[in-house]
């Protein structure tokens, strides 16, 4: 019998790829949820949904829309701040697993728009936790972020490191999620797994992230803004590797930890940092264009480098990222040229 899975943020970058992966297996009946906000152009979100068989013309708030491509996938437009509708969905669906990927994303946007992050990432997550408490699930896996490491200087980043120095409100809300999940695992024995994502890139990516911003500028012959004078590195992780980890975690329900709680946190990254200048060079080569650069100072809320220790995720589910930067950027560029013709 198929397991019922809720994927929040299903019209988003990682959510879309996660649903695509789950659909490929007959083991799951999937409901995708997204509020389709206008943080970045809704057109891209609707195109992702169309690729999953959900036509925008048939989407109605609070109503399930069945996929024309796969009868095991339904989509529902809903805001996580709408607790009543979310509770009714949980009551009617009887989910076995929840993969919570919906969030207000973006470090820099959080500086000027803090309330959006509180509503989506804190209030919305609390509504998910309450729904999982009222209508128990076997496992709640949720998106945290490498940004929780903040001003931590020790690398590679380990889940055993302290994460009490966030550099942005976005990071603070993600750390809040981990604390909230811990509380619900303690009080109500809800099995929870937090996944700290590290710089995910690939086809269908977010327009506000560096790969898309860089690609657009390079294709138009415009200079790209390179912060901290290019002296930065990121643990760039290809989206297929991320999704393999997410889907691998879902049925790996956590046992009780040393404190007797079904609670855990994993890093999920490539564990192979790439210098920003190298990434730009590979992207320019894949696009077949010369890259012009404006060197800029460090931005508020940003960090110089990220580097994931993935040993614990490797130990539990055998997680092993396989995509090197040249291959991943090549796949991204191939999609980008096709999509933005």
N, C-alpha and C positions, 0 to 999 in steps of 0.2 A: 504494500500500500504506500502511495506517495506521501512524503512528508510535506506539510504545509509551511511555506517560508514567506515571511514578510521582508522585503528589501526596501528600506526607506532611502530617499534620494535616488530613486531609480532612473530619473531623467538626467542625473548628473554624470560626471565623467566616470568615476569608479563604479557607481551604481549601475550604469548602463552596461559596462563590461561584466560586472558580477551577474546581472540577470542573464546576459548572453551565455555565460559559462554554465549557469544553473539550468537554463533551458535545454542545453545540449545533453543533459542527463534526464532519464525518465524517472529518476528517484524523487523528483520534487514537483509540487504544485505551487506556483509562485504568484504572489501579489506584490506588485511594485507600487510604491507611494511616493508622491512628490508634489510640492506646492507650486512648482514651475514659476518661481519668482523672477524678477527682472534684474537681478544682480549683474548678470551678463545677458547678451541677447537671447531671448526666449526661442528664437528660430533654431538655434543649435540644439536646444533641449527637445524641441518638437521633432527635429530630424532624427535624433537618437531614438525617440519613441517610435517614429515611423519605421526605423530599421528593425524594431522589435515587433512590428505589426500593429501598432496603435496609431490610428490616424487622428490628428488633432481635432478634426471636425466632430468627432464622436465623443470627445472628452467632456464630461460634466462633473462639476464639483461634487464630491461625496458619492459618486456612482461608479461602479466598476465598469470598465471597458475591456472586452475580451480581445486578445490578439488575433489578427487575421492570419498570422503565420504559425502560431503554436497555441493549441487549446489548453496548454498548461500554464499560460501566463495571462493574468489580468492586471490592468492598471487602474489606479484610483488617484484622482487629484485631491489632495487634502493637505491642510496646514497642521503641523504638529502642535501648534498653539491652540488648536480646536480640540480641546480635551473630550468633549461630548462625542464628536464624530469618531475620534480615534478609539474611544472606549467601545462604541457600538461596533466598530470594525473588528476589534479583538473578540468581542462577544460572539459575533456571527461567524467569524472565520475559524477560530480554534487553532491558532498557529502553534506549530511545534518549535520552530526556530525564528528568531528575529535577527536580521543583519541591518544594523542601524548605521547608515552612511550619510543621512541627511544632516546638513549643518550649514550655517552661514560661514562660508570659507573666506580666506584672504587675510593675511596679516595686516597689510597697509590699510585696507578698508576699515578695519576695526578701530583705527585711531580716530577717524572722523564719524563713524557710525556705530558707537558702542551698543546702543539699544537693540539693534538688529541681532547682535551676537547673544545678548542676554535672552531675548525672546526665543530665538531658534535653538541655541546651543545649550542653554540652561533650562528654561521653562519647557521647551520642546522635549528635551531629554528626560526631564522629570515626568512628563506625561507618558513617555514610552515605558519608563520604569514602573509607574503606577499601573499601566495597562498589563505589564508582565506580572505584576504582583496579583492583580485582580483575576486575571485569566492566565494562569501559570503556563510558561513555556519551558521547553527542555534546556534552552540555551539562548542567551542574548549576547551576540558579538557586536561590538560597536567601534566606530572610528575614533581613535584619539589622534595624536599628531606628534611628530618629532619636535615640534615647536615647544613642547612642555619642558624640554631640556634648557631652554632659555639661555641664561648667561653661564651655564655649566661649561667649564673649560676642559674637563677630562674626557678624552676620547679613546676608543670608540664609545659612544653613548650606550650605557647599559641600563637595563630596567632596575638594577640595584642602586643606581645613582640617585641622589636627591634631586627633586624637581620642584623646588620651592622658590625659583628665581625667574619667573616668566618675563619675557621681554615685550609682550604684547597682550592686549585683552583677549585676542583669539586664543593664545596659548593658555591664558588663565581659565577660559571657559572649558578648554579641553582637559586641563588638570581637574577642574570642577567635576567634569563627567566621570573621571576615574574615581574621585572621592565619593560621588553620589552612588556609583555602581558598587563600590566597596560597602557602603552603608546598607544598600538593599540586599547584597549578598549576605551580609551579617545578620540583618534583622529578619529577612524573609527567605533566606537560602536560595535566592535566584542565582543560577549559574551564569556568571558574566566573564567575558573576555574582552579586554581593551586592546586595540591594535594601533600602535604608534606608527603611522605612515611616514615614509621618508621620500620627499620630492618625486612624486609620481608623474610620469610623462608618457605620451604615446598618442595614437589616433583617437580622435573625438575629445581631445583635451580641452581644458578650460581656456578661454580667450584671454583671461587676466594673468595667466602664468607665463613665465619667461619663454618657453619654447614657442608658444603661439605668438607672443608679442615680438620676439626676435624674427620668426619666420615671416611675419607680415611686413615688418620694416625692411628686411633684407630683400624680399621679393619686390618691394616698391622702390628699392634703391635709397631708402632712408637710413640714417645712422641709428644704431641701437644704443640705449643707455646702459652702461656697464658700471654697476655700483662698487664702491670700495676700490675703485681703480682696477677692477678685475681680480683683486686678491681675495677670492672666495672659492670655496669648494662645496659641492653638494653630493649627497649619496643618491644620485639620480637612479630611479628604479622604474623599469618598464612596466606598464600597466598589466600585461599578461602575467608577469611574475607576481605582482601584488595580488591579483585576483585568484591565482592558484593558491596563494597563502590564505586568503580570506575564505575561499570555499573549503580548503583543507581543515580550517579551524572549526567550521560550523558544527560538524558532528563529533569533533574531539571535545566533548563536554568536560569542563574542568572538574577534577576530583577536589576534595577538600584540601586546602593548603595547610601549612604548619599551624595556622591559627584556626583551623576548622572551618574555613570559608571556601565555597566554590567560586573563587575569584582569582583572576590572574591578568597580567599585562604582558604583551609581547612587543618587541620592535619588529617591524616588517619593512625591510629595505633591501638594498643591493649589497651592503657591506663592502663597498668598493668606491670610495669617494672619487669624484672627477673634478679637476680644476675648471672653474667657469670658463676660462679662456680656451681650454681644450674643447669643452662642449660647444662653444661658439664656432670654433674652427671646424669641427665635425659637421655642424649644422650648415655652415656656409658651403662646405664641399658637397654635401648632399643636395643642397639647393642649386649648386652650380653658379653661385653668385659671390661677388666680392663683398666683404663685410666692412661697413664703416662704423666706427664706434665713438660715442661720447663718454669719456671717463668721468664718473661722478663720485661724490663722497658717499659714505655709508648711509643707508636710510634708517630712520627711526623704526624700531621694532624688529630689525633684521639681525641675523647672526652671521658670523664669518664662515663657519663650516659646520657640516653635519656628517655623521659617520655612525652607522648602525651596527651594534653587536647583535647578531641574529641567532646566536648559539642556542638560546632557549627555544625559539620557534623551530629551529632545525631539529632539536632533540625530540620535541613533542610530535611534530607532524612530518618531519623529513623535509622541511622547506629548503629549497635550493634555487635561488634566482639563476636564470640561464642566459639572459639577454645582455650582451655587452653594449656599450654606448653607441658604437658605429652601426650595429644592427638595429637597435631600437630607434635611433634617430632616422635611419633609412626608412623604417616602417612608418614613422610619423610623417616624414616628408612626402612619401608616396601617397598617404591619405590626404595630407594637406593640399597637395597640388590637385588631387581629384575633387576634393570637396569644395575648394575655393576657386577652381578653374580660372 
